[in-house]
């Protein structure tokens, strides 16, 4: 039985904070200990280049993130733990995937669209300050994921679209060149808390309200003392609801400890005392890891060796797989041509586009038209019954382009598809039907 492969990347632009620990590191380390799972955790330093132009920061962050994960208990013997830029097969695969990815698909990526919207709102050119790196980000991420045939990708909600795009790229490639890739799925951990930061908003670098995971003990105490609270005096009962302090405590404490603090709130514990309780509780969990972290950070050469060993282990999978993919697309030794005969997929790219019917969660019936490369050409609105959807499809097949106008209300436009591409596709369908 093949085991479940779980993979996630961490962009190397910052210093891990308590929110990263509770939201990503701690659950990932726990998951890596489950049997029947193979875990891949990597330092996404190529991704870091997209948003950070400070070389020292990238280098430092790589060391700090690697040290944090190891200090938190990740066992590099048990998992695949590597630095993205040590795997040359990843940028190589990025290119192969770029060649089966519609530009229109990337136009729809949230991160890119957000930049375009910002520029449009500011009245500047849509692509001002948008690098090709940002635009290609989903392709690089798909290469990370598809390279290791990963099944589950634990990510935050903001990354779901990227996983869907990786699936799209995998299906396009598989369709053209045979079944090489596993289709990945996003795994969203509903039960994992998002931590509030010092000011009560979500703990995040962009709000500058974080508590570094391995802040020295005295700094941790000072930072916790600065968490916002309301102005209730000692002796006055306090609300746990909406209390950042309480939520932080809950993320570290047992159920019993949490209910004891809830009682203390009701009994009017002074904020200063509550902060002391929180500080001691967090420090109790973090202190042993902090000692390991400090030792790891103090030995960059040791870390370098460890990461290179991780890369060698990952490349035992990546190198043969990349060779298989090169072979599949035709990047072949010339003297091997005769041996492998006709490509298995010859003529496939000339196959006509196809309709796909499906039912959505809303209970309605939909169809879409995709070309041989898996690119979406036409998308229907919802139909009450599969029969209605089928009728619309039949009409498009028989009448081709002329049916478009008649069905206008039942079709949703697809961004990035040129009218001539659509009419060619419909013509090809009609021809196939008449043949
Ligand atoms: N883009 C992800 C983030 O910003 C990091 C990342 C890079 C990643 N490659 C990945 C996550 C592959 C999961 C799988 O959070």
Boltz pocket constraint, residues with backbone or C-beta under 6 A from the ligand:
constraints:
  - pocket:
      binder: B
      contacts: [[A, 7], [A, 8], [A, 9], [A, 10], [A, 11], [A, 44], [A, 47], [A, 140], [A, 141], [A, 144], [A, 145], [A, 153], [A, 154], [A, 155], [A, 159]]
      max_distance: 6.0
